[in-house]
Amino acid sequence: MAAQAFYLLVSIIVLLSAIVVSGSGSVGINYGRVANNLPSPEKVVELLKSQGINKVKLYDTDATVLTALADSGITVVVALPNELLSSTAADQSFADNWVEANITKFYPKTKIEAIAVGNEVFVDPANTTKYLVPAMKNIHASLVKSKLDSAIKISSPIAFSALKTSYPSSAGSFKPELIEPVIKPMLDFLKQTGSYLMVNAYPFFAYSANSDQISLDYALFKDNPGVVDSGNGLKYSSLLEAQIDAVFAAMSAIKYDDVKMVVTETGWPSMGDEDEIGASESNAASYNGNLVRKVLTGNGTPLRPQDPLNVYLFALFNENKKPGPTSERNYGLFYPNEQKVYNIPLTKEEAKTGQSTPVNSNTSQVPVAGEVSKAKVGQTWCVANGKADEKKLQAALDYACGEGKADCSPIQPGATCYNPNTLEAHASYAFNSYYQKNTRATGTCEFGGAAYVVSQRPTYGSCEFPTGH
């Protein structure tokens, strides 16, 4: 009898443990590199480890990055870029050679767990949709040859715009022109290989375009009355969960109820143009911080409460070479000098305590001061990248004060901004003067990677940086 009671107790403990495990998901981060001022891959790996980030997603298979990630304990999603889809689809030997050069060469020292074949292919201007599923199948066949097909999954991130209808969530449906040619074949492939659907979802875009109809608190996972789905009666307290369930509903509508999903991109910009409503540090801190808490301490969505949420935040760094509106260059959790743009939890321990806040520091490493709310919408400043090579900083400073015609009189000996007498402080003042003088135009805060844009007024000592007019 005692033995039976003991085994019953053990069974209950195991069951409860399984429930706890299934109740929390995972948080990874997208490591994009469309910039000319980022730290070396080796430094990035150290940054990831120091922040407790153990999952990363890449947009290629760069050898220096994959080598740096070896033996780090960090699991990696790599990508085959859109421009290689047609060759991969047409030629099995091309796929074999790509897997050999980019996967088997690094695995298992580098913990590659998935390959994203293409990215948001349905909206690719090069019209590569027809190559997608054949390319996925050929890469999988290559993995089978290398006996890696059970260890490495294959999928392809789709943009949320692949849906024709997303509101209410229960009415979610894919665009009809995509269903037969690519959606069904792709979902069949994912089922057959035990993989999952990758989805990129950004509530920011929906809110920014419909701020008169969508509550900001609803978009940011803050306390709000919630939205009841008129189709199934489920109540939603966040826009992202509604978007995720719209994709589940779209799959269910075409009889694919058993395919799992990972949100491979989601985020909120810390800065944007004046017409990009909602882009701010405080909103970015709220969205990403509250999302992490939801994922690491909560359950799934209203439609799939037992399925843990697994997400990859976008992105690790602000990337100064990304084209498009200002927001595109300001999704990062970190500046290029590895300092935080804002504070959010990134681990389960951190998620249980603490607030998500804009960084507020008066140190020279983080040249910002004051509350975010004190800066007008669209106000930005230019500062030196303290991680840049000293010669590069000096050359850029000489250019700004010389040919660039920045006002460098305040950093001369005895002047108001001479102290602190450091190259970084002087370069920051000169770079910002040049940037403001040129009306903060795109490209005027680069200096070959020696500078970057911030959204809070920098201070060095008692020197306060001016704004443009």
Solvent accessible surface area in square Angstrom, and as a share of the most:
residue,aa,sasa,rsa
1,M,191,0.85
2,A,84,0.65
3,A,60,0.46
4,Q,125,0.56
5,A,60,0.47
6,F,120,0.50
7,Y,142,0.54
8,L,114,0.56
9,L,100,0.50
10,V,58,0.33
11,S,64,0.41
12,I,80,0.41
13,I,94,0.48
14,V,92,0.53
15,L,110,0.55
16,L,97,0.48
17,S,55,0.35
18,A,55,0.43
19,I,97,0.49
20,V,105,0.61
21,V,109,0.63
22,S,43,0.28
23,G,15,0.14
24,S,24,0.15
25,G,15,0.14
26,S,29,0.19
27,V,17,0.10
28,G,1,0.01
29,I,1,0.01
30,N,0,0.00
31,Y,5,0.02
32,G,4,0.04
33,R,77,0.28
34,V,70,0.40
35,A,24,0.19
36,N,64,0.33
37,N,11,0.06
38,L,39,0.19
39,P,16,0.10
40,S,48,0.31
41,P,27,0.17
42,E,103,0.46
43,K,104,0.44
44,V,0,0.00
45,V,10,0.05
46,E,104,0.47
47,L,14,0.07
48,L,0,0.00
49,K,99,0.42
50,S,83,0.54
51,Q,39,0.17
52,G,38,0.37
53,I,10,0.05
54,N,88,0.45
55,K,39,0.17
56,V,0,0.00
57,K,2,0.01
58,L,0,0.00
59,Y,64,0.24
60,D,41,0.21
61,T,19,0.11
62,D,44,0.23
63,A,51,0.40
64,T,82,0.48
65,V,2,0.01
66,L,0,0.00
67,T,85,0.50
68,A,19,0.14
69,L,2,0.01
70,A,26,0.20
71,D,106,0.55
72,S,20,0.13
73,G,44,0.42
74,I,3,0.01
75,T,26,0.15
76,V,0,0.00
77,V,1,0.00
78,V,0,0.00
79,A,7,0.05
80,L,0,0.00
81,P,38,0.24
82,N,30,0.16
83,E,132,0.59
84,L,52,0.26
85,L,0,0.00
86,S,43,0.28
87,S,46,0.29
88,T,0,0.00
89,A,21,0.16
90,A,91,0.70
91,D,64,0.33
92,Q,55,0.24
93,S,60,0.39
94,F,66,0.28
95,A,0,0.00
96,D,38,0.20
97,N,99,0.51
98,W,19,0.07
99,V,2,0.01
100,E,108,0.48
101,A,55,0.42
102,N,26,0.13
103,I,0,0.00
104,T,37,0.22
105,K,139,0.59
106,F,22,0.09
107,Y,58,0.22
108,P,94,0.59
109,K,124,0.53
110,T,1,0.00
111,K,91,0.39
112,I,3,0.01
113,E,53,0.24
114,A,1,0.00
115,I,0,0.00
116,A,2,0.01
117,V,0,0.00
118,G,1,0.01
119,N,46,0.23
120,E,44,0.20
121,V,3,0.02
122,F,35,0.15
123,V,80,0.46
124,D,25,0.13
125,P,137,0.86
126,A,73,0.57
127,N,108,0.55
128,T,11,0.06
129,T,28,0.16
130,K,141,0.60
131,Y,66,0.25
132,L,1,0.01
133,V,12,0.07
134,P,57,0.36
135,A,0,0.00
136,M,0,0.00
137,K,104,0.44
138,N,27,0.14
139,I,0,0.00
140,H,42,0.19
141,A,35,0.27
142,S,3,0.02
143,L,0,0.00
144,V,72,0.41
145,K,126,0.54
146,S,43,0.28
147,K,173,0.73
148,L,22,0.11
149,D,49,0.25
150,S,97,0.62
151,A,46,0.36
152,I,1,0.01
153,K,58,0.25
154,I,3,0.01
155,S,0,0.00
156,S,1,0.00
157,P,1,0.01
158,I,3,0.02
159,A,15,0.11
160,F,41,0.17
161,S,55,0.36
162,A,4,0.03
163,L,14,0.07
164,K,136,0.58
165,T,44,0.26
166,S,41,0.26
167,Y,166,0.63
168,P,31,0.19
169,S,6,0.04
170,S,43,0.28
171,A,48,0.37
172,G,3,0.03
173,S,33,0.21
174,F,5,0.02
175,K,68,0.29
176,P,82,0.52
177,E,116,0.52
178,L,22,0.11
179,I,32,0.16
180,E,112,0.50
181,P,93,0.58
182,V,4,0.02
183,I,1,0.01
184,K,58,0.25
185,P,42,0.26
186,M,0,0.00
187,L,1,0.00
188,D,58,0.30
189,F,8,0.03
190,L,0,0.00
191,K,93,0.39
192,Q,143,0.64
193,T,28,0.16
194,G,51,0.49
195,S,11,0.07
196,Y,40,0.15
197,L,1,0.01
198,M,0,0.00
199,V,2,0.01
200,N,3,0.01
201,A,2,0.01
202,Y,26,0.10
203,P,0,0.00
204,F,4,0.02
205,F,102,0.43
206,A,27,0.21
207,Y,20,0.08
208,S,22,0.14
209,A,83,0.64
210,N,52,0.27
211,S,37,0.24
212,D,126,0.65
213,Q,143,0.63
214,I,36,0.18
215,S,55,0.35
216,L,57,0.28
217,D,57,0.29
218,Y,17,0.06
219,A,0,0.00
220,L,1,0.00
221,F,31,0.13
222,K,86,0.36
223,D,141,0.73
224,N,37,0.19
225,P,118,0.74
226,G,21,0.20
227,V,48,0.28
228,V,89,0.51
229,D,4,0.02
230,S,103,0.67
231,G,57,0.55
232,N,66,0.34
233,G,51,0.49
234,L,55,0.28
235,K,123,0.52
236,Y,5,0.02
237,S,62,0.40
238,S,1,0.01
239,L,19,0.10
240,L,1,0.00
241,E,9,0.04
242,A,13,0.10
243,Q,12,0.05
244,I,4,0.02
245,D,0,0.00
246,A,0,0.00
247,V,1,0.00
248,F,10,0.04
249,A,12,0.09
250,A,1,0.00
251,M,0,0.00
252,S,45,0.29
253,A,67,0.52
254,I,23,0.12
255,K,166,0.70
256,Y,19,0.07
257,D,82,0.42
258,D,93,0.48
259,V,3,0.02
260,K,113,0.48
261,M,18,0.08
262,V,16,0.09
263,V,4,0.02
264,T,1,0.00
265,E,14,0.06
266,T,0,0.00
267,G,0,0.00
268,W,0,0.00
269,P,0,0.00
270,S,4,0.03
271,M,12,0.05
272,G,7,0.07
273,D,53,0.27
274,E,137,0.61
275,D,115,0.60
276,E,25,0.11
277,I,84,0.43
278,G,18,0.18
279,A,17,0.13
280,S,31,0.20
281,E,3,0.01
282,S,48,0.31
283,N,21,0.11
284,A,0,0.00
285,A,0,0.00
286,S,16,0.10
287,Y,0,0.00
288,N,0,0.00
289,G,0,0.00
290,N,32,0.16
291,L,0,0.00
292,V,0,0.00
293,R,48,0.18
294,K,53,0.23
295,V,1,0.00
296,L,16,0.08
297,T,76,0.44
298,G,19,0.18
299,N,89,0.46
300,G,6,0.05
301,T,4,0.02
302,P,39,0.24
303,L,66,0.33
304,R,46,0.17
305,P,63,0.40
306,Q,137,0.61
307,D,30,0.16
308,P,44,0.28
309,L,11,0.05
310,N,45,0.23
311,V,1,0.01
312,Y,8,0.03
313,L,1,0.00
314,F,14,0.06
315,A,0,0.00
316,L,0,0.00
317,F,2,0.01
318,N,12,0.06
319,E,5,0.02
320,N,26,0.13
321,K,93,0.39
322,K,40,0.17
323,P,107,0.67
324,G,50,0.48
325,P,64,0.40
326,T,30,0.17
327,S,1,0.01
328,E,44,0.20
329,R,41,0.15
330,N,8,0.04
331,Y,7,0.03
332,G,0,0.00
333,L,5,0.02
334,F,2,0.01
335,Y,6,0.02
336,P,2,0.01
337,N,3,0.01
338,E,35,0.16
339,Q,53,0.23
340,K,57,0.24
341,V,3,0.01
342,Y,3,0.01
343,N,56,0.29
344,I,13,0.07
345,P,7,0.04
346,L,15,0.07
347,T,29,0.17
348,K,78,0.33
349,E,129,0.58
350,E,76,0.34
351,A,6,0.04
352,K,140,0.59
353,T,99,0.57
354,G,59,0.56
355,Q,148,0.66
356,S,22,0.14
357,T,54,0.32
358,P,35,0.22
359,V,15,0.09
360,N,90,0.46
361,S,28,0.18
362,N,123,0.63
363,T,71,0.42
364,S,53,0.35
365,Q,84,0.37
366,V,13,0.07
367,P,2,0.01
368,V,3,0.02
369,A,30,0.23
370,G,28,0.27
371,E,99,0.45
372,V,23,0.13
373,S,103,0.66
374,K,156,0.66
375,A,25,0.19
376,K,149,0.63
377,V,115,0.66
378,G,29,0.28
379,Q,34,0.15
380,T,10,0.06
381,W,2,0.01
382,C,0,0.00
383,V,0,0.00
384,A,1,0.01
385,N,4,0.02
386,G,31,0.30
387,K,97,0.41
388,A,20,0.15
389,D,87,0.45
390,E,126,0.56
391,K,169,0.72
392,K,87,0.37
393,L,9,0.04
394,Q,76,0.34
395,A,63,0.49
396,A,10,0.08
397,L,20,0.10
398,D,82,0.43
399,Y,88,0.33
400,A,0,0.00
401,C,49,0.29
402,G,42,0.40
403,E,138,0.62
404,G,7,0.06
405,K,147,0.62
406,A,11,0.08
407,D,78,0.41
408,C,13,0.07
409,S,69,0.45
410,P,23,0.14
411,I,10,0.05
412,Q,89,0.40
413,P,103,0.65
414,G,80,0.77
415,A,36,0.28
416,T,113,0.66
417,C,14,0.08
418,Y,54,0.21
419,N,101,0.52
420,P,46,0.29
421,N,89,0.46
422,T,68,0.40
423,L,43,0.21
424,E,30,0.14
425,A,6,0.04
426,H,22,0.10
427,A,0,0.00
428,S,0,0.00
429,Y,20,0.08
430,A,0,0.00
431,F,0,0.00
432,N,0,0.00
433,S,13,0.09
434,Y,35,0.13
435,Y,12,0.04
436,Q,17,0.08
437,K,115,0.49
438,N,50,0.26
439,T,110,0.64
440,R,83,0.30
441,A,46,0.36
442,T,114,0.66
443,G,45,0.43
444,T,23,0.13
445,C,8,0.05
446,E,32,0.14
447,F,35,0.15
448,G,48,0.47
449,G,3,0.03
450,A,0,0.00
451,A,0,0.00
452,Y,8,0.03
453,V,40,0.23
454,V,0,0.00
455,S,14,0.09
456,Q,4,0.02
457,R,74,0.27
458,P,0,0.00
459,T,25,0.15
460,Y,7,0.03
461,G,67,0.64
462,S,114,0.74
463,C,7,0.04
464,E,107,0.48
465,F,1,0.01
466,P,60,0.38
467,T,28,0.16
468,G,22,0.21
469,H,233,1.04
